[in-house]
Amino acid sequence: MKQSGFADLPLHYGRVPPWLANRMATLGRAIIESIVLEYGKKEVLIRLSDPAWFQSLGCVLGMDWHSSGITTSVMGALKKSINPISKDLGIYICGGRGKHSRKTPQELMQVAEKTGLNGVELARSSRLSAKVDNTAIQDGFQIYLHNFILTDEGDWTVVQQGMNKNNGMARRYHWHSEQFQSFVEEPHTYIYGRRHAAPILNLTSGEAKATKKGILELTTESPDKIMKEIRKIIVLPGHHEVQAKDVNMKRLGSILALAQNTEVTDFESMLLLQGLGPRTLQSLTLVSEVIHGTPSRFDDPARYSFAHGGKDGHPFPVPLKIYDRTIKTLKTAVYKAKLGHSDKQMAIKNLHKAALRIEEHFIPNNNFDELIAHERGMAPVYGGRTVFDDRKDTKRRKKKVGSQLRLF
C-alpha cells in the first residue's frame, strides 16, 4: 500500500541546541536500526510516509510536540546519523532545507553511482513530487524543505514542507513510492490526518472513496473545492502547552501503570533490562511503541512527548539523564541483536505488548495536570533542560564578562 499525506503545524523559528540535536541523532539512529532489524528497510519508508508516525517520532525525540521545527530537526538528525552507515543499512537520505533541498538531484546521482540505481529517474521523481505539492495543489504553501529517502533497492519516500506566512502555518507532505503508478493520476491515494479535533481519517477505507481522487482531479475543481479537500489533514493546535485533550489518557495511563507496576504479566522479560527505574521504563515503552506500534497508535502524537519532554519545556523539560539511559539501552539492544543476541531487543518489544494488555482494562482518571506537575517537579533530578536555560546561561556569561571588564 502506498502512503502519503499532509500535516499542518504552527510555524516556529529557531535552532535545536547541540545538547538536544546530538541526542536526537543518536536515538533516531537506534530507532531506525531497530525497525530495520525487526521489520526491514522498506518499513522505515512506510513509517516516514505516515504523517502521524513522523510527528510521534519527533515527540519521542524531545522536539516541541507540535511545531514546524519537528520536520527540519528530525530529518536533519536522521541524515546526520543514518548516512554514515547507509551502505550497511541500505537507506540513504538526500536533500534538506533551503539550499540543501536544491542539492537533492546531485546527491541522488551520487547514491545511484554507489547502488547501481537509475539516478536520472530518481532525480525526476524528486522534482515531480516537489512540483505537485508546490504547484498542482494551490494551497498557499511554498516548499522550502525537501528530503528524498531511498533504499538501495530503489524504493523511496519524500518528506517535504511548505510555509504559509499569511496564516503562520507550515504544511508537511509525505509520499511513498510503493505501487506508485503516476504523478498526474491520483498520486496521493492515502491521506492520513486530523481535521481540528476530529479523529484521524484513513482515506483508503471504503468510507472515504469520494476523497480518493488525487491531485489531478482536485486541480480541475474550483479553489473552494480544493481547499475543502486539503483541510482533511492532521492539524496541530497553536498552543505550546500539552493539554489533556491532546492526549489519549487511556493509552498514556497504561504506559505509566506499566512503568510503576513490576507485577505485570510477562514482566520477567524486563529482567533483561536491569538497572532501569520506572521513569526510564516509561520512556522506553513510548520508544517501543514508535518502533513496534501499528498506525492506529499514532493519532495523538502529543502522548509521545511524555517520553523525553520538549525543548520548550512542554509538557516538561527534556530529562537528559533519562534520555541518555534510553539511548544507552536501545543502542545496546541494537548492537547485541546484530551479533545474534536479540534478548534485549525482544524485551523492548515486549514493553509495547505489556502496555497494550494493561490498556484493555485500564480506566483513566483526571490526573493530567498532576502528572505534568510531577514531571516538572522532578526535572532537576532528571537533569531537565530547555532552550530557555541556554538563554539564561548566555546572559550570565555576558554579565560576568561585563563585571570583569569593569574591574579593570
C-alpha positions as CSV (number, residue, x, y, z in Angstrom):
1,M,0.0,0.0,0.0
2,K,1.3,3.4,-0.9
3,Q,1.1,6.0,1.9
4,S,1.2,9.7,1.6
5,G,-0.5,12.6,3.3
6,F,-0.2,16.0,5.0
7,A,0.3,17.6,8.4
8,D,-0.3,21.2,9.3
9,L,1.9,22.7,12.1
10,P,2.3,26.1,13.7
11,L,5.3,27.9,12.1
12,H,8.2,28.2,14.6
13,Y,11.6,29.6,14.1
14,G,14.9,29.0,15.9
15,R,17.5,26.2,16.1
16,V,17.8,23.0,18.1
17,P,20.6,23.4,20.7
18,P,23.5,21.0,20.4
19,W,22.8,19.2,23.6
20,L,19.5,18.0,22.1
21,A,20.5,17.8,18.5
22,N,23.2,15.2,19.2
23,R,20.9,13.1,21.3
24,M,18.2,13.2,18.7
25,A,20.6,11.9,16.1
26,T,21.8,9.1,18.4
27,L,18.3,8.0,19.5
28,G,16.9,8.4,16.0
29,R,19.6,6.2,14.5
30,A,18.9,3.5,17.2
31,I,15.2,3.6,16.4
32,I,15.7,3.3,12.7
33,E,18.2,0.5,13.1
34,S,15.7,-1.3,15.4
35,I,13.0,-1.0,12.7
36,V,15.3,-2.4,10.0
37,L,16.4,-5.3,12.2
38,E,12.8,-6.2,13.1
39,Y,10.8,-5.3,10.0
40,G,13.2,-4.5,7.2
41,K,14.3,-1.3,5.5
42,K,11.1,-0.9,3.5
43,E,9.2,-0.5,6.7
44,V,11.3,2.6,7.5
45,L,9.9,4.3,4.4
46,I,6.4,3.2,5.2
47,R,6.7,4.8,8.7
48,L,8.3,8.0,7.4
49,S,5.4,8.4,4.9
50,D,2.9,8.4,7.7
51,P,2.4,12.0,9.0
52,A,1.1,10.9,12.4
53,W,4.0,8.4,13.0
54,F,6.5,11.1,11.9
55,Q,5.1,13.5,14.4
56,S,5.2,10.9,17.1
57,L,8.8,10.2,16.3
58,G,9.7,13.9,16.6
59,C,7.9,14.0,20.0
60,V,9.7,10.9,21.4
61,L,13.0,12.6,20.3
62,G,12.2,15.6,22.5
63,M,11.2,18.2,20.0
64,D,8.4,20.7,20.6
65,W,5.4,18.4,20.2
66,H,3.5,20.5,17.6
67,S,5.9,22.9,15.8
68,S,7.1,23.0,12.2
69,G,10.6,22.5,13.6
70,I,9.9,18.8,14.0
71,T,10.3,18.3,10.3
72,T,13.6,20.1,9.9
73,S,15.1,18.7,13.1
74,V,14.1,15.1,12.7
75,M,15.2,14.9,9.1
76,G,18.4,16.7,9.9
77,A,19.1,14.3,12.8
78,L,18.4,11.2,10.7
79,K,20.5,12.4,7.8
80,K,23.4,13.1,10.1
81,S,23.2,9.7,11.8
82,I,22.0,7.4,9.0
83,N,24.1,8.4,6.0
84,P,27.4,7.4,7.6
85,I,26.0,3.8,7.9
86,S,24.0,3.9,4.6
87,K,26.0,1.1,3.0
88,D,25.3,-1.3,5.8
89,L,21.7,-0.2,6.4
90,G,20.7,0.2,2.8
91,I,19.0,3.6,3.4
92,Y,20.1,6.9,2.1
93,I,18.8,10.4,3.0
94,C,19.1,13.2,0.5
95,G,18.1,16.9,0.4
96,G,17.2,19.1,3.3
97,R,16.2,22.7,3.9
98,G,16.8,25.7,1.6
99,K,20.0,25.3,-0.4
100,H,20.3,21.7,0.7
101,S,17.0,20.9,-0.9
102,R,18.4,22.1,-4.3
103,K,21.3,19.6,-3.9
104,T,18.9,16.6,-3.9
105,P,19.3,15.6,-7.6
106,Q,23.1,15.8,-7.3
107,E,23.0,13.7,-4.1
108,L,20.7,11.2,-5.8
109,M,23.1,10.8,-8.7
110,Q,25.9,10.0,-6.2
111,V,23.7,7.4,-4.5
112,A,23.0,5.9,-7.9
113,E,26.7,5.5,-8.6
114,K,27.1,3.6,-5.4
115,T,24.0,1.4,-5.7
116,G,23.5,1.0,-9.5
117,L,20.1,2.6,-9.3
118,N,18.7,4.9,-12.1
119,G,19.8,8.3,-10.8
120,V,18.1,10.2,-13.6
121,E,14.7,8.6,-12.8
122,L,15.2,9.2,-9.1
123,A,16.0,12.9,-9.7
124,R,12.9,13.2,-11.9
125,S,10.8,11.7,-9.1
126,S,12.3,14.2,-6.6
127,R,11.5,17.2,-8.8
128,L,8.0,16.0,-9.7
129,S,7.0,15.3,-6.1
130,A,8.0,18.9,-5.2
131,K,6.2,20.3,-8.3
132,V,3.0,18.5,-7.5
133,D,2.8,19.8,-3.9
134,N,4.1,23.2,-4.7
135,T,2.1,23.9,-7.9
136,A,-0.5,21.3,-8.7
137,I,-2.0,21.8,-5.3
138,Q,-2.8,25.5,-4.8
139,D,-2.9,25.7,-1.1
140,G,-0.8,28.7,-0.4
141,F,2.2,26.9,0.9
142,Q,5.7,27.4,-0.6
143,I,8.0,24.4,-0.4
144,Y,11.2,25.2,1.5
145,L,12.3,21.8,2.7
146,H,12.6,18.6,0.6
147,N,14.1,15.3,1.7
148,F,14.2,12.3,-0.5
149,I,14.8,9.0,1.4
150,L,15.5,5.8,-0.5
151,T,16.7,2.3,-0.2
152,D,19.4,0.5,-2.2
153,E,16.5,-1.4,-3.8
154,G,15.0,1.8,-5.3
155,D,12.0,2.3,-3.0
156,W,11.6,5.9,-1.9
157,T,9.8,8.3,0.4
158,V,9.6,12.1,0.2
159,V,9.1,14.3,3.2
160,Q,8.8,18.0,2.3
161,Q,7.4,21.1,4.0
162,G,5.9,24.3,2.8
163,M,5.5,27.7,4.5
164,N,2.5,30.0,4.6
165,K,3.5,33.3,6.1
166,N,-0.1,34.6,5.9
167,N,-1.6,32.2,8.4
168,G,1.6,31.4,10.3
169,M,1.5,27.7,9.5
170,A,3.7,25.1,7.8
171,R,2.4,22.1,5.9
172,R,4.3,18.8,5.7
173,Y,3.8,16.5,2.8
174,H,4.5,12.8,2.7
175,W,5.0,10.5,-0.3
176,H,5.8,6.8,-0.8
177,S,6.8,5.1,-4.0
178,E,5.4,1.6,-3.3
179,Q,3.0,0.6,-6.2
180,F,3.3,4.2,-7.5
181,Q,1.8,4.5,-10.9
182,S,1.6,8.1,-12.0
183,F,2.4,11.6,-10.8
184,V,-0.6,13.0,-12.6
185,E,-3.2,10.4,-11.9
186,E,-4.1,10.0,-8.2
187,P,-0.5,10.3,-6.8
188,H,-2.0,10.8,-3.3
189,T,-4.1,7.8,-2.7
190,Y,-3.7,7.8,1.0
191,I,-4.2,10.9,3.2
192,Y,-3.8,10.4,6.9
193,G,-4.6,13.3,9.1
194,R,-6.7,15.2,11.6
195,R,-9.3,17.9,10.9
196,H,-9.2,20.1,14.1
197,A,-10.3,17.8,16.9
198,A,-11.8,15.1,14.7
199,P,-10.3,11.6,14.7
200,I,-7.6,10.5,12.3
201,L,-9.1,9.7,8.9
202,N,-7.9,6.8,6.8
203,L,-8.9,7.8,3.3
204,T,-8.0,4.4,1.9
205,S,-11.0,2.9,3.7
206,G,-14.3,2.1,1.9
207,E,-16.0,5.0,3.6
208,A,-13.6,7.5,2.0
209,K,-13.8,6.7,-1.7
210,A,-15.1,10.1,-2.6
211,T,-11.9,11.8,-1.5
212,K,-9.5,9.3,-3.2
213,K,-9.5,11.2,-6.5
214,G,-5.9,12.5,-6.4
215,I,-4.3,15.8,-7.3
216,L,-5.2,15.7,-11.0
217,E,-9.0,15.7,-10.2
218,L,-8.6,18.3,-7.5
219,T,-6.9,20.7,-9.8
220,T,-9.9,20.6,-12.2
221,E,-12.2,21.8,-9.4
222,S,-12.8,25.3,-8.1
223,P,-10.5,26.8,-5.5
224,D,-13.2,26.3,-2.9
225,K,-13.4,22.6,-3.6
226,I,-9.6,22.3,-3.4
227,M,-9.5,24.0,0.0
228,K,-12.3,21.8,1.3
229,E,-10.4,18.7,0.4
230,I,-7.0,19.7,1.7
231,R,-8.4,20.5,5.1
232,K,-8.7,16.8,5.6
233,I,-5.3,16.6,7.2
234,I,-3.6,16.4,10.5
235,V,-3.7,19.9,12.0
236,L,-1.8,20.6,15.2
237,P,-3.0,23.4,17.5
238,G,-1.3,26.8,18.1
239,H,-0.9,26.4,21.9
240,H,2.5,25.5,23.1
241,E,1.4,23.6,26.2
242,V,0.3,20.0,26.0
243,Q,-3.3,19.8,27.1
244,A,-5.3,16.8,28.3
245,K,-7.4,17.0,25.1
246,D,-4.2,16.4,23.0
247,V,-3.5,13.1,24.7
248,N,-5.3,9.7,24.8
249,M,-5.2,9.3,28.6
250,K,-6.2,5.6,28.4
251,R,-3.0,4.8,26.4
252,L,-0.8,7.1,28.4
253,G,-2.2,5.8,31.7
254,S,-1.4,2.2,30.7
255,I,2.2,3.1,30.0
256,L,2.5,4.9,33.4
257,A,1.0,1.9,35.1
258,L,3.4,-0.4,33.4
259,A,6.4,1.7,34.5
260,Q,5.2,1.6,38.1
261,N,3.9,-2.0,38.4
262,T,6.6,-4.7,38.5
263,E,3.9,-7.4,38.8
264,V,2.8,-7.1,35.2
265,T,2.2,-10.4,33.4
266,D,5.3,-11.4,31.4
267,F,7.3,-8.6,33.2
268,E,10.0,-11.2,33.8
269,S,11.3,-10.2,30.4
270,M,12.1,-6.8,31.9
271,L,14.8,-8.5,34.0
272,L,16.8,-8.3,30.8
273,L,16.8,-4.5,31.2
274,Q,18.3,-4.5,34.6
275,G,19.2,-1.2,36.3
276,L,16.4,0.8,34.7
277,G,14.0,2.6,37.0
278,P,10.3,3.3,36.4
279,R,10.9,6.6,34.8
280,T,13.3,5.2,32.2
281,L,10.8,2.3,31.5
282,Q,8.2,5.0,30.8
283,S,10.4,6.5,28.1
284,L,11.4,3.1,26.7
285,T,7.8,2.0,26.4
286,L,6.9,5.0,24.3
287,V,10.0,4.4,22.2
288,S,9.0,0.8,21.9
289,E,5.6,1.8,20.6
290,V,7.2,4.1,18.0
291,I,9.2,1.1,16.8
292,H,6.6,-1.6,17.0
293,G,3.2,0.1,17.1
294,T,0.6,0.0,14.4
295,P,-0.7,3.1,12.5
296,S,-3.7,3.4,14.7
297,R,-1.5,4.1,17.7
298,F,-0.3,7.5,16.4
299,D,-3.4,9.6,16.4
300,D,-2.3,11.5,19.4
301,P,1.4,12.4,18.8
302,A,1.5,14.6,21.9
303,R,1.5,11.5,24.1
304,Y,5.0,10.7,22.9
305,S,6.3,13.9,24.4
306,F,5.9,12.1,27.7
307,A,9.0,10.1,26.8
308,H,11.5,13.0,26.8
309,G,9.5,16.2,27.2
310,G,10.2,19.1,24.9
311,K,12.9,21.7,24.4
312,D,10.4,24.5,25.0
313,G,9.5,23.0,28.4
314,H,6.2,21.5,27.3
315,P,4.9,19.2,28.7
316,F,8.1,19.3,30.8
317,P,11.9,20.0,30.4
318,V,13.9,17.4,28.5
319,P,15.2,14.9,31.2
320,L,18.7,14.5,29.9
321,K,19.6,11.7,32.4
322,I,16.5,9.7,31.3
323,Y,17.2,10.4,27.6
324,D,20.8,9.2,27.9
325,R,19.6,5.9,29.7
326,T,17.1,5.4,26.9
327,I,19.8,5.8,24.3
328,K,22.2,3.5,26.0
329,T,19.6,0.8,26.5
330,L,18.4,0.9,22.9
331,K,21.9,1.1,21.4
332,T,23.0,-1.9,23.4
333,A,19.9,-3.8,22.2
334,V,20.6,-3.0,18.6
335,Y,24.3,-3.9,18.9
336,K,23.6,-7.3,20.5
337,A,20.8,-8.0,18.0
338,K,23.4,-7.5,15.2
339,L,25.5,-10.1,16.9
340,G,22.6,-12.6,17.0
341,H,21.7,-11.9,20.7
342,S,18.1,-10.5,20.5
343,D,17.1,-10.8,24.1
344,K,17.3,-7.1,24.9
345,Q,15.6,-6.2,21.5
346,M,12.8,-8.6,22.4
347,A,12.5,-7.2,25.9
348,I,12.0,-3.7,24.5
349,K,9.4,-5.0,22.1
350,N,7.6,-6.7,25.0
351,L,7.2,-3.3,26.7
352,H,4.8,-2.2,24.0
353,K,2.9,-5.6,24.2
354,A,2.6,-5.3,28.0
355,A,1.2,-1.8,27.8
356,L,-1.4,-3.0,25.3
357,R,-2.5,-5.7,27.7
358,I,-2.9,-3.2,30.5
359,E,-4.7,-0.8,28.3
360,E,-7.5,-3.3,27.6
361,H,-8.9,-2.9,31.1
362,F,-7.4,0.5,32.2
363,I,-9.7,3.2,33.4
364,P,-8.1,6.6,33.0
365,N,-8.5,9.3,35.7
366,N,-8.3,13.0,35.6
367,N,-4.8,13.4,36.9
368,F,-3.3,15.0,33.8
369,D,-2.3,18.3,35.5
370,E,-0.9,16.4,38.5
371,L,1.2,14.2,36.1
372,I,2.8,17.2,34.4
373,A,3.3,18.9,37.7
374,H,5.1,15.8,39.0
375,E,7.4,15.6,35.9
376,R,8.3,19.3,36.2
377,G,8.9,18.9,39.9
378,M,11.3,16.0,39.2
379,A,13.1,17.9,36.3
380,P,16.1,18.9,38.5
381,V,16.6,15.3,39.5
382,Y,16.4,14.0,35.9
383,G,18.7,16.8,34.5
384,G,15.8,18.6,32.9
385,R,16.8,21.3,30.4
386,T,15.1,23.7,28.0
387,V,16.3,26.2,25.4
388,F,15.4,28.9,28.0
389,D,18.1,27.6,30.3
390,D,20.6,28.2,27.4
391,R,19.5,31.8,27.2
392,K,19.9,32.3,30.9
393,D,23.4,30.8,30.8
394,T,24.3,33.2,27.9
395,K,23.0,36.2,29.9
396,R,25.0,35.1,33.0
397,R,28.2,34.7,30.9
398,K,27.7,38.2,29.4
399,K,27.0,39.7,32.8
400,K,30.1,38.0,34.3
401,V,32.3,39.2,31.4
402,G,30.9,42.7,31.8
403,S,31.7,42.7,35.5
404,Q,35.3,41.6,34.9
405,L,35.7,44.4,32.3
406,R,34.5,47.0,34.8
407,L,37.0,45.7,37.4
408,F,39.9,46.6,35.0
